[in-house]
């Protein structure tokens, strides 16, 4: 069973990522010590896609 978007967001928060709001259901996540960003799309209750 795939993880929910809210579970992925929780994992990112636990590992030190910070969130920037995006357009619609998109959120941009970045870590202060790492380069690049991670973009999650979907509402919290939706199943995460395999590539997420």
Buried (B, 14 or more C-beta within 10 A) or exposed (E): EEEBBBEBBEEBEEEEBEBEEBEEEEBBBBBEEEEEEBEBBBEEEEEBEEEB
